[in-house]
């Protein structure tokens, strides 16, 4: 019962700060609205990067058929450039030298049917990869062919808008994640309050161990941050009409996992560092940097390649990738990102338990 009371008290104390909570929620919604409206032109479908596709075909008729199909589709013809190659090696080399984004083979079989195969892809942008797969699949369907295995985005393969976020969709995800990350300050306050003997919470007087006491407060703060995230998701969905897909259970569970990471990040930081000013600086500057390299402010495809290579280091990138995967059904695996957040949360929690206890003694 004491543990439940501490969780309840921690959550209740946060909810009592109504003005602060409301200001934070309104601030987040305003940021999303401003970015969503001011940058909407940068996220339109016609801004999709041109795809250079090297094509090898054993019959000119097969190549011409594919070329005619693309030319007949307004959604494709302005963003796809075909490069005919004379051999398999040239096609692969074009991708390696970055002359082409993709290399595919189109073969006319002895029975006059046409087989389409994606051989190699240069880029790492999953939307573009899924777009190419969908193009191949839709062309196969137009021929009545289903040879080979291709993972495609569900839905109409010609509907670009359903496969990439617009500005409001994008910033609804990234800004909510950013605000959740900044809420690691709640975790830091757990340790700071318990360390400051002049501001000790009245529940410390309860006969309960330090580790259990801190754990219960962490749970209370996690619940609070998670509830804030759910509220913001619902607001952006129903007020801003942002696309959150239909896998809400998966998205909510991912947000719960990130809430745990955020709070334990704050508690671990405060357990190691005594200076409140230094803690605040690290959180403010560190989260801004991690959000930037994750593509929180600007999509990573618009950033320098060297910055793109650093994105994997950001927990924000991990949760963003998971959420976008759930919304748009991209083909990449996110199990590694789940594992990353779980392991980081466990490590941060252990740091809190070890270093926090040492400081208390």
C-alpha angles and dihedrals in degrees: 000000000000091000092050090049092053091051090047094046093049092051093043092051091054093047090051089066088078097159093050093046093048092047091051093050094046091047091053093048091049092051090051092047094049095047093041093054100036096048101035093111090060091059101048118123093244088062090065110128116261112255118220108206122191110209129196117192131174090211127043088216091062092051092047090051092055092045092051091049092055092045090053093056116074090198090061110027097072097048103038126075117187121212114194114216129190100219144026092245093055091052093052092045091052089058093047091050090046094241087124134030094209138018120205135173123221112192129184107217125215090260088058093249118131124235121200121198131178105219107174139003125200104191129070097209102118096204090058091046091050090046091057092047090051091049091054091046094049091048090051090050091051088056094042089242125136102173118149132008120285126168107218136184111262117248133035107345090209094056103094093174091063092055103048131043123249118223094273092048093047099047093042086065101038098042094048088051091048093051090047089053092051088053087074081095087078088059092049090051090058091064096036093053093050091047095049104078091195093060102036113152114247091240091069087079089069114105097251133121121261094243094049091045093052092043092054092049090049089053091050093051092045090055091050095050090045092051090050090052092050091050092050092047091053092047094051091045098050102027102034094027090230116174112249095160120224103282095094096150091056093045093048092049090050090050090049090053091050090048089057091049093049096051095043089048089058095045093048092049092050091045092058100036122053100189111090090200092055091046090052092048094049092049095046098044097033096051092046090054094044090049091050097051089045090059093251095138099027125015109260093239087070093052130084116280091241090057090047089057089056095051092087088066093064121090086207089062090052095054093040090053091049093049095046089048090055093046101045102025095235116185101238123104118248099184089105091056092050089051091048093055093043094050093045091050092050093048093047091048091051091050089052092051095047103039095033091054092048092053091048091054 
